[in-house]
Amino acid sequence: MTATLAESVAGVREIQGFVREKPSADQFAALVHDHATYNMGAARHGAIIQPLLEWNGQLFLSLVLVIGGYQALVGGVPLAALIQFVFLSNGLFGVIPYLGPQYDQALAAMAGAERVFALLDTPPDWQDAPGAWISLDTRSSIRSSSSALDGT
C-alpha cells in the first residue's frame, strides 16, 4: 500500500496529464479495502488465539489442582510435591501466551523475506552484450575525485 501511494505521489503529473485521477483513486481505494480486510481478519484470529493460549495454562492448572488435590487428600501425593508442581507448571505455561505474538511476527517476517527473495530472483529486463567485460580499474576516478575535494 505504501509503495502504491509513493508511486502515485511521484507520478501525480503523469496521472493528471493522462486524466487518470478517477481510475487511480479507485485502484487505491480497492487496495486500502483489501488491506483493511486482511488486517481485520488477522485481528480476529489474534483475538481468538490469544485467549485460548491463556486458557490453556489455566485449564492445566485447574486440572492439576483438582486431581493433585484429591491425590494429596487420599495420601497418594505429598502436599509439598503438589505445591512445587503447581509453581513449576506456572513457569512452563506462563511463557506460552508470549509465544503467540512472537509466532505472528515470525510469520510476517517470513512473508516479507519471501517477497524480497522473489524480487532478487527476478531476472533483469536487460542483459549485457555477449563478450562484454567489466573494467575494475577505478584508480583514475578515485584520483580525480580526491583532487576535486582537495581543491587542486
N, C-alpha and C positions, 0 to 999 in steps of 0.2 A: 504494500500500500504506500509506503514511504517512497519507494522508487518511482511509482506511477505519479505521485504528487510532484516529486522533484523533476521528472521529465516534463510534466505539464507546465510547471512554472518556468523551466528553462526554455521550453518551446512555445511560450504563450504567443509570441509574434507570428509563428507559423500557424498556430491554431486559429488565431484571429484572421490571418491573411487568407486562409482557405475556408473561412467561415465554418469552423468545426467546433464551436463552443458547445452547442447542444449535444452532439454525439460524445464529445469528450467528457462533459458533465455527467451524461447518462452512464458512460463506462465507469467513471469514478464512483458514482452512486451505487452501481452494482457491486463494485469491488468493496466499498465500505459495508454494504449489506452482507456480503459473503463473509467478510472479516468479523462483523458483529455476530453473525450466526455461529461461526466457528468458536468464537470466544464465549458465547453463551453456552454452547454445548460443553466446552471444556470446564466452564464454571459449574455447570450442573453435575458433571461427572465428579469434579472435585468436592462438591457439596455432598455427594453420596458416599464417596470413598473415604474421606477423612473421618466422618463419624463412625464408619464401620471399622476403621483402624483403631479408633479409640475404644469402641465397644468390644473388640477382640480381647484386649487386655482386661477389661472389666469383667467380661464373661469368664475368662480363665481364673481370675482372682475369686469370683464368686463360687465357681466350682471347687477351687482349692479350699476355700473356707467351709463350704458345706460338706464335702467329702472328707477333708482333713479334720474338720471339727468333729465329725461323727467318729472318725478313727481315733482322735485324741480322747473322746469321751469313753469309748469302749476299751481303751488301753492299747490300741494297735500301733499308734504313733506317739512318741513323746511330744509334749506341748512345745518344748524348745525347738524341736525339729520343724514343727508346723510353722512356728513364727519365723524361723530362719528361711524356710521355703517361700513364705509369703513375701518377705523382703527381697529375696533373690529374684523371685518372679516379677516383682515390680521393676527391678533393674532391667530385666530382659524385655518385658512388654512396654516399658516406658519409652523405649527407643523407637518402637515400630511406628507411631504416628509421625515421627520426623522423617521416616524413610519415604513416605508417600510423596511429599513435595519434592524431595531430592530425586525421586524416580521421575517425576514430571519434568524437572529441569534437565535430567539426563536425556529424556526422550526429545525434548525441544532442541538440545544441543546436537543430538544425532541427526535430527531432521535438518538443522542448519548445515551441519557438516556434509550431509548428503547433497544438498543443493550446491555447496561450494565445490565438492568433488565432481559433480555433474558439469559445472561450469569449467573446471580445469580440464576435464576430459573432452570438451568440445573442440573439434579441430578448427584451426584458424580459417578465415574466409580466403586468405591468400597464401600462396606458397612461394618460397624463393625459387628463382630460376635454377634449373639443373646446372651443377658445376659452379654455383655462386660460392664465394668464400668470404669469410669474415676477417677483417683486419683487427688484430689485437694490439697493434702499436698505438698507444694513446699518449705517448710522451710529448708529442708536439702540441696536442690540445691542452695538456696539463701545463706545459711550459708557457703557452700563450695566455692561459687564464691566470697563472700566477704572476706573470709580468703585468697583466692588466690590473691585478689587485695591488701590486706594489707601486703602481703609478709610473712605471718605466715604459 
